[in-house]
Amino acid sequence: MNSIGVHLGRFAPYHRGHEKLTRMIIDKHGMAHTLVLIGSSNRFRADTPYTFAARVDMIRATFPDIQILPLPDSPCSTVKDTYTEAGMSDWLQSLKDLERSFGLAFTFYSGDTEDIAYLAPLFATEPLTDRHATSNGLSATQARQYLAEKNTEALRDMLPEASFSLAIQAYNNPQYS
C-alpha cells in the first residue's frame, strides 16, 4: 500500500454517516493504512460540543484499533470566526508536514466534494458516498439538535450503537477526558 486513507472531520458527534465512510476507507486501505483526523481538536464550542478525548472514545467504541490524531484549527480572524488566508495556509502546511512524517501519500475521503475541495490542490481526494442522499439522512448538526432537545429516540437512529451512550454522557461536558 502506497497511501494512507484519511477521514477528516470534527465528529461532533460521530454518527452513522461517519461510521459508513470510515468503513469504506478501511475496505479500500485496510485498518493499518487508515487515519482519522479529528479537526477542531483544540475547540469546545456550540458546533463542537465535545472534547477531543470524547470524540476519540466515540470513534474507538466502533473501531478500537483505528489510528486517530488531533488536527487543531488554524488561527482565526476576529471577524465572525472565519479563517484567515494565512491561517488556512498554515493549517494546510501542517497537513503536508503530517503526510511527510508518515512517508506515504494521503488520500482524503468524504461524503461531499465541497468538504474536500480545499484539499484537492495539495492532496488526492475522493468522495466515497453522498452525504446529501436521502438514504443517508445524517447530519451532525441534526444530532446536536436532538442532543440539545434530549430526543434520545431520534438520536439513537443516527449514532452507532457502540458510541450512543458516550455521545450523551460527553455532550457539552468540557471536563470529559
N, C-alpha and C positions, 0 to 999 in steps of 0.2 A: 504494500500500500504506500503510495507516494503523496498522500494528502490526509489532512485532518478534517472531518466533517464538523462544522461548528454550528451550534444553535445558540444564537444571541437573543436575549430578551430580558425584561425586568421580572417576569414570572411572579406577578403580584396580584393574585396568586397563580400558582402553577395549575393550569386547567387541562381538560381532556384534549383540547386542540394542541397545546404544547406537548402533551404526552404522545399524541399521534405523530407529530413532527419528529420528536426525539426518537421514537421507534423507527421511523423511516430512515433517519440518518444512521442509526445503528445498523439497520438492514443493509445500507449502502457501504458503510465504512467499518463495521464491527465496533464492539464496545471499546477496544483499545485505541481506536482512531476516531473516537467521538469526543467532542469537548462541548460542555455547556458553559457559556459565559454569561454571568449574571450582571446585566447593566444596572446602572444607578445603585451599585453596591454600597456606595457611601451616602445614600439618601434615605430618609424616612420622612414621608410626607403623604398627603391625601392620595396621590396616584401611585405611591409606592409604600403602602402602609405595613410593610414587613421588613424586618431586619434582614441583612444578608444571611445570617445563621438560620433564620426561619425559612428563607427561600431554599437554601441548601437542603434543609431537613425535608421540605415538601418534595423536592425532586428526588432525593435519595430514598424516600419512602417507596417510590416506584422503581427507581434504578439505583440500587445500593452501590454498585461498582463504577458508576459513571464518573468521569473526571469533570470537576466543576471548579471554575476560577472566578474571582471577582473582576469586574470591569467598572471602575469608578467613573462617574460623569466628569467631563472636562469642565473647566471654569465657565461659568455663565455670565452673561452681561446682567446688569441690574434692571433692564427693561423687560418686564413680563417673563423673566426666567428663560429667555431664548438664548440659544448657544451662539457664541461669537464665532466668526470665521476662524480666528486664531485658536480658539478653544476646540473647535471641531478638528482642525488640522492637528493639534496636539493629541487629541483622542484617537484619530486615525493612525498617527505615528505610533502611539502606544500599542495599537493592534498589530502594526507591522513589526514592531520590536518583539512582541509576544510570538508572532509567527516565526520570526527568525530564531527565537530561543527553542522552538520545537524542532527546527531543522526540516520541517515539512510544510508544504503549501496549505493554506487554509482555504476551504470551500465553505461559504456561508449559505445556509438554507433557511427558507422562510415560507410562510403561508401567504405572503403578499409581496409582489415585486417592488412596491413602494417602500416597504420596510427595509429592503436591502439595496435600494438604488444608490444610496450614498457610499456603499462599499464597493460597488461594481468597478469603479475606475482603478482600484488597487487590488481587488481580490476576485477570485472566481465566486460567482453567486448563482443560486438556482432555487426557484420556487418549487416546492415539492407538493404542495396542496394549495387549495384556495380557501383561505380562512373566511371569505365572504360568502361562500356557498351556503345555501340554506340548510344543507345536510350537516354542516359543521356547527353553525349557530352558536359559536363560542366566543366569548369576549371577556377579558379580564376586567374591563370596565363594568360589564353587567354583573360579573361575580362579586366585585367590590360593592356594587349597589345592593345585591342580595345579602352580603355580609352586614352592611350598614342597617338594612331592614330586618336583620335576624331571620331571613327567609331561608332556613336550612333545607327545606324540602326542595326548593328550586335550585339551591346551591349544590345539593347532592348530585343532581344530574350533570353538573358542569365540571366537577372535580374528580380526579382519580380517587377511588375508594381509599387507597393507602394513605393519601395525604389530606383527606377530608377533615378529620378532627384536628390535625396540625394547623390547617388553614384557619379554622375557627379560633383555636387557642391562641395563635400568634397574631391574629388580626389586631392592628392598632396597638400593639404591645411593644414599645421600644426597649423593654427590659428583656424580651425573649432572646436567649442566646444558647 
